[in-house]
Amino acid sequence: MLNLFNRAAVFTSVGAAGLILLTACGGVGGSDDAGNDSDGEVASLTTPAADGGSANASASASADPDAGRPQIRLDSTNEEVNRMYDAWLACLKEHGAEEKYKRKPNDPSVLACKGKEPLNPPELDPAKNPDYSDDVREMVKCMKSHGIKALVYEGNWALETGNEMNRPHYDEYELDCQVKAFGEDK
């Protein structure tokens, strides 16, 4: 049985390791904010201003650590998501991340590229979507209506086998079902 992970895991895995047995299906426990400390505080930097005084750089680093990051939408195509992840992965490489990098919150490459890491749709985050469980069941129902063998597995949706991804129009059906199941206009 194939357990599916969120788009971030899928596209990072596919791009980095060539794994084709995963697909986007929704979050597996929320967004991954690698740059946050355990106490949730945001660092404040003081830099000299042009007039010789000082300016507080934290004013632009508002309370939202995700401000400015690219946002994946429910209806984003694989090509759009790939472009977002390609930009983030290129940044990591440019800043010295290893090919098989492991996310360490204090790694300089991770910190330097935090603003380019795509955010998954909030609808796919169980912590942000109170209807997540119902939406997962709706996703499975929709996939099955297209002849794709899907099931609810450990609170998320999954495919019975990786071969289901080889069905004609799989990507189209997955995107369509994701929008129908998790979208506002249900």
C-alpha positions in Angstrom: 0.0 0.0 0.0 1.4 3.4 -1.0 1.2 6.2 1.6 1.2 9.6 -0.1 2.8 12.7 1.2 2.2 16.4 0.7 3.3 18.2 -2.5 6.5 19.4 -0.9 7.6 15.8 -0.1 6.5 14.6 -3.5 8.3 17.2 -5.6 11.4 17.3 -3.5 11.6 13.5 -3.6 10.9 13.2 -7.3 13.3 16.0 -8.2 16.1 14.8 -5.9 15.8 11.1 -5.9 13.7 10.2 -8.9 11.0 8.6 -6.9 7.9 8.2 -8.9 5.8 6.2 -6.5 4.6 9.2 -4.6 2.0 11.8 -5.5 0.5 14.9 -4.0 -2.5 14.2 -1.8 -2.5 16.6 1.0 -0.6 17.3 4.2 0.6 14.7 6.6 0.6 16.8 9.7 0.9 20.5 8.7 3.4 22.7 7.2 7.1 22.3 7.8 8.6 25.6 9.1 12.3 24.7 9.2 13.4 28.2 10.2 11.3 28.5 13.4 12.8 28.0 16.8 11.0 26.0 19.4 9.9 29.1 21.2 8.4 30.7 18.0 10.5 33.9 18.3 11.7 35.8 15.3 15.2 37.1 15.4 15.6 40.9 15.2 18.4 42.6 13.3 19.5 46.1 13.6 21.3 47.7 10.6 22.7 51.2 10.1 20.3 53.5 8.2 21.4 55.7 5.3 21.3 58.7 7.6 23.8 57.2 10.0 21.1 56.2 12.5 19.8 52.7 13.0 16.8 51.0 11.5 15.2 47.9 12.9 15.1 45.3 10.1 12.6 43.2 12.1 9.8 45.7 11.1 9.8 44.0 7.7 10.1 40.6 9.2 6.6 40.7 10.6 5.1 38.2 12.9 4.3 36.0 9.9 7.5 34.0 9.1 5.8 32.8 5.8 5.2 36.3 4.4 6.6 36.5 0.9 7.0 32.8 0.3 5.6 31.3 -2.9 2.1 29.9 -2.2 1.0 26.7 -4.0 -2.8 26.8 -4.7 -5.1 23.8 -4.8 -5.4 24.2 -8.6 -1.6 24.7 -9.2 -0.4 22.4 -12.0 2.5 20.1 -11.6 4.5 22.4 -13.9 3.8 25.4 -11.7 4.7 23.6 -8.6 7.9 22.2 -10.2 8.9 25.8 -11.1 8.5 26.9 -7.5 10.5 24.0 -6.1 13.2 24.3 -8.8 13.8 27.9 -7.7 14.0 26.8 -4.1 16.3 23.9 -4.8 18.5 26.1 -7.0 18.8 28.5 -4.1 19.8 25.7 -1.7 22.4 24.5 -4.2 23.7 28.1 -4.7 24.1 28.4 -1.0 26.0 25.2 -0.6 23.4 22.6 0.4 24.4 19.1 -0.3 22.6 17.0 -3.0 20.9 14.9 -0.3 20.5 17.7 2.2 18.7 17.1 5.4 16.7 19.9 6.6 18.4 21.4 9.6 16.8 24.6 10.9 20.1 26.4 11.5 21.8 25.3 8.2 22.9 28.5 6.5 21.6 27.3 3.1 18.2 26.6 4.6 18.1 30.0 6.3 19.2 31.8 3.2 16.5 30.2 1.0 13.6 30.1 3.5 11.8 32.9 1.6 11.8 30.8 -1.6 10.5 27.6 -0.1 6.9 27.0 -1.4 4.0 26.8 1.0 1.5 24.1 0.5 -2.1 25.0 0.2 -3.6 25.7 3.6 -6.6 23.5 2.7 -4.2 20.5 2.7 -3.0 21.2 6.2 -5.1 19.3 8.8 -4.2 21.9 11.4 -5.6 24.7 9.3 -8.6 22.9 7.7 -11.3 21.8 10.2 -12.9 19.7 7.4 -9.7 17.9 6.5 -11.0 14.4 7.4 -14.2 14.9 5.4 -12.2 16.4 2.5 -9.9 13.3 2.4 -12.9 11.0 2.2 -14.3 13.2 -0.6 -10.9 13.0 -2.4 -10.9 9.2 -2.3 -14.5 9.1 -3.5 -13.7 11.4 -6.5 -10.5 9.4 -7.4 -12.5 6.2 -7.4 -15.2 7.8 -9.6 -12.4 8.1 -12.2 -11.4 4.4 -11.8 -8.4 5.1 -9.7 -8.0 2.8 -6.7 -7.6 5.1 -3.7 -8.3 4.7 0.0 -8.1 6.6 3.3 -4.9 5.6 5.0 -3.7 6.9 8.4 -5.8 10.1 8.1 -4.7 10.9 4.6 -5.5 9.5 1.2 -3.4 7.0 -0.6 -3.3 4.8 -3.7 -3.6 1.1 -3.5 -0.5 0.7 -5.7 2.0 3.0 -7.4 0.7 1.7 -10.8 -2.5 3.8 -10.3 -0.3 6.9 -11.2 0.2 5.3 -14.7 -3.5 5.5 -15.6 -4.3 7.8 -18.5 -5.2 11.3 -17.3 -4.1 10.6 -13.7 -2.6 14.0 -13.1 -5.7 15.7 -14.4 -8.0 13.6 -12.3 -5.9 14.2 -9.2 -5.9 18.0 -9.6 -9.6 18.0 -10.4 -10.4 15.9 -7.4 -8.2 17.9 -5.1 -10.0 21.1 -6.1 -13.4 19.5 -5.7 -12.6 17.8 -2.4 -10.6 20.5 -0.6 -11.8 23.6 -2.3 -14.2 26.2 -0.8 -16.9 25.6 -3.5 -17.9 22.1 -2.6 
